[in-house]
Amino acid sequence: MTSDQSAGHMPRWPVRIHDVPAGGRHYKRDRLEPADSAALAAAIGVNAITAFLLDVDVTPYRGDGLAASGRVKATVVQTCVVSLEPVENVIEEEVDATFRPVDKLKPHLVHDEEDGLAIDASVAADDPLVGGEIDLAALAVEFLALVVDPYPRRPDAAFEAPAAGEGASPFAGLVKLKREP
């Protein structure tokens, strides 16, 4: 939560289980310090974050855990894969996660004689509650990373293939260097 963190260090916005009342607590963060913005941008693989909103409710879960639900939204700057110019995209994802102490997590791997190990998708998996707290910055990164466009493109960007014969072979220039025997 401090603003003196460098761009290489992820911010931490911890929520301790003992600080969440029975009715839950609302957390909203709509401003980032420059260092926090740079660190979050690097973590989700974008050039910059120009606007940010984390709006979640954290409630007790199963007596020894925490549940977080709400949304995370960011305006990000990425590099267009066609023009290599900056492009701004708005990304948003619903947050829904549950956390339990590590010793209470149920194994979700089922042994199968033919295929080895398989995941039982019929049971919702809880994330580990480490040290009795969750980190809302890490949660925001996890959910934003799910929706970042891996191939951002400006709306007006158009790829133009080189004309026939133009750059036909990447080795065309080497032919000139070839010595005749």
C-alpha positions as CSV (number, residue, x, y, z in Angstrom):
1,M,0.0,0.0,0.0
2,T,3.0,2.3,0.1
3,S,3.9,4.7,-2.7
4,D,7.6,4.2,-2.3
5,Q,7.7,0.9,-4.0
6,S,9.7,0.6,-7.2
7,A,8.2,-0.5,-10.5
8,G,9.9,-3.9,-10.0
9,H,8.1,-4.7,-6.8
10,M,4.5,-5.7,-6.6
11,P,2.4,-3.6,-4.3
12,R,0.6,-5.4,-1.4
13,W,-2.9,-4.6,-0.3
14,P,-3.4,-7.2,2.4
15,V,-6.7,-8.0,4.0
16,R,-6.3,-10.0,7.2
17,I,-9.0,-12.5,8.2
18,H,-9.3,-11.0,11.6
19,D,-10.0,-7.5,10.1
20,V,-13.1,-8.7,8.3
21,P,-16.3,-8.6,10.3
22,A,-19.1,-11.2,10.1
23,G,-21.0,-9.0,7.6
24,G,-18.0,-8.5,5.4
25,R,-16.1,-5.5,4.4
26,H,-16.1,-3.5,1.1
27,Y,-12.8,-2.5,-0.5
28,K,-12.5,0.0,-3.3
29,R,-9.3,1.3,-4.9
30,D,-9.6,3.6,-7.8
31,R,-6.2,5.3,-7.8
32,L,-2.7,4.0,-8.1
33,E,0.6,5.5,-7.2
34,P,2.9,5.7,-10.2
35,A,5.2,2.9,-8.9
36,D,2.2,0.7,-8.2
37,S,0.7,1.3,-11.6
38,A,4.1,0.4,-13.3
39,A,4.4,-2.8,-11.2
40,L,0.8,-3.9,-12.0
41,A,1.3,-3.1,-15.7
42,A,4.5,-5.2,-15.8
43,A,2.7,-8.0,-14.0
44,I,-0.1,-8.2,-16.5
45,G,2.2,-7.6,-19.5
46,V,1.0,-4.2,-20.7
47,N,3.0,-0.9,-21.3
48,A,1.0,1.1,-18.8
49,I,-2.2,1.4,-16.7
50,T,-3.9,4.8,-17.1
51,A,-7.1,4.0,-15.1
52,F,-7.8,1.4,-12.5
53,L,-10.7,0.2,-10.3
54,L,-10.9,-2.6,-7.8
55,D,-14.3,-2.9,-6.2
56,V,-14.7,-6.0,-4.1
57,D,-16.6,-7.3,-1.1
58,V,-14.6,-9.6,1.2
59,T,-16.6,-11.8,3.5
60,P,-15.8,-14.7,5.9
61,Y,-15.9,-18.1,4.3
62,R,-16.6,-21.4,6.0
63,G,-15.5,-20.1,9.4
64,D,-11.8,-20.1,8.6
65,G,-11.4,-18.5,5.2
66,L,-12.3,-15.5,3.1
67,A,-14.3,-14.9,-0.1
68,A,-13.8,-12.0,-2.4
69,S,-16.3,-11.0,-5.0
70,G,-16.8,-7.9,-7.2
71,R,-14.9,-6.6,-10.2
72,V,-11.6,-5.2,-11.4
73,K,-11.3,-2.8,-14.3
74,A,-8.3,-1.1,-16.0
75,T,-7.6,1.0,-18.9
76,V,-4.3,-0.3,-20.3
77,V,-1.8,0.9,-23.0
78,Q,-0.4,-1.8,-25.2
79,T,1.5,-2.0,-28.5
80,C,-0.5,-2.6,-31.6
81,V,0.7,-5.8,-33.2
82,V,0.2,-4.3,-36.7
83,S,1.4,-0.7,-36.5
84,L,3.5,-0.9,-33.4
85,E,1.7,2.2,-32.2
86,P,0.2,2.5,-28.7
87,V,-3.4,1.4,-28.3
88,E,-5.6,1.9,-25.3
89,N,-7.9,-0.9,-24.2
90,V,-10.4,-1.2,-21.4
91,I,-10.4,-4.6,-19.7
92,E,-12.8,-5.7,-17.0
93,E,-13.3,-9.0,-15.2
94,E,-15.7,-10.2,-12.4
95,V,-13.8,-11.3,-9.3
96,D,-14.9,-14.4,-7.5
97,A,-12.4,-16.2,-5.3
98,T,-12.4,-18.2,-2.1
99,F,-9.5,-18.7,0.3
100,R,-9.0,-21.3,3.0
101,P,-6.0,-22.2,5.2
102,V,-3.6,-24.5,3.4
103,D,-4.2,-27.4,5.8
104,K,-8.0,-27.2,5.0
105,L,-7.7,-27.3,1.2
106,K,-9.1,-30.5,-0.3
107,P,-7.0,-32.2,-2.9
108,H,-8.7,-31.9,-6.3
109,L,-6.5,-34.4,-8.0
110,V,-8.0,-37.8,-8.6
111,H,-5.9,-40.8,-9.6
112,D,-6.9,-42.6,-12.7
113,E,-5.3,-45.9,-13.6
114,E,-5.3,-45.3,-17.3
115,D,-4.5,-41.6,-17.7
116,G,-2.5,-40.8,-14.5
117,L,-3.8,-37.8,-12.6
118,A,-6.9,-35.8,-13.5
119,I,-8.6,-32.8,-11.9
120,D,-12.0,-33.2,-10.5
121,A,-13.8,-30.2,-12.0
122,S,-17.0,-30.9,-10.1
123,V,-15.6,-29.4,-6.9
124,A,-14.8,-25.7,-6.8
125,A,-11.2,-25.2,-5.7
126,D,-10.3,-22.8,-3.0
127,D,-7.1,-20.8,-3.1
128,P,-4.7,-20.9,-0.2
129,L,-5.1,-18.4,2.6
130,V,-1.4,-17.7,3.5
131,G,-0.6,-16.2,6.9
132,G,-4.3,-15.5,7.6
133,E,-4.5,-12.9,4.8
134,I,-5.3,-12.3,1.1
135,D,-3.5,-9.8,-1.1
136,L,-6.0,-7.7,-3.1
137,A,-3.2,-6.5,-5.5
138,A,-2.3,-10.1,-6.4
139,L,-6.0,-10.8,-6.8
140,A,-6.4,-7.8,-9.2
141,V,-3.4,-9.0,-11.2
142,E,-4.7,-12.5,-11.4
143,F,-8.1,-11.5,-12.8
144,L,-6.8,-8.7,-15.1
145,A,-4.3,-11.1,-16.6
146,L,-7.2,-13.3,-17.7
147,V,-8.6,-10.7,-20.0
148,V,-5.6,-8.8,-21.4
149,D,-5.7,-9.0,-25.2
150,P,-2.5,-10.9,-26.2
151,Y,-2.7,-9.4,-29.8
152,P,-3.9,-5.8,-29.3
153,R,-4.8,-4.0,-32.5
154,R,-5.7,-0.4,-33.3
155,P,-9.1,-0.2,-34.9
156,D,-7.7,1.5,-38.0
157,A,-4.6,-0.7,-38.3
158,A,-4.3,-2.7,-41.5
159,F,-1.6,-5.1,-42.5
160,E,-0.2,-4.6,-46.1
161,A,1.7,-7.5,-47.5
162,P,4.8,-6.6,-49.6
163,A,4.2,-6.6,-53.4
164,A,5.1,-9.8,-55.3
165,G,8.8,-10.1,-55.8
166,E,9.5,-7.5,-53.2
167,G,11.3,-9.2,-50.4
168,A,10.4,-12.6,-51.9
169,S,13.1,-14.4,-50.0
170,P,14.9,-13.3,-46.8
171,F,18.0,-14.7,-48.4
172,A,17.7,-12.8,-51.7
173,G,20.4,-10.3,-50.8
174,L,22.9,-13.2,-50.1
175,V,22.7,-14.3,-53.8
176,K,24.8,-11.1,-54.7
177,L,27.5,-12.2,-52.2
178,K,27.8,-15.7,-53.6
179,R,31.1,-16.2,-55.4
180,E,31.3,-18.2,-58.6
181,P,33.8,-21.0,-58.6
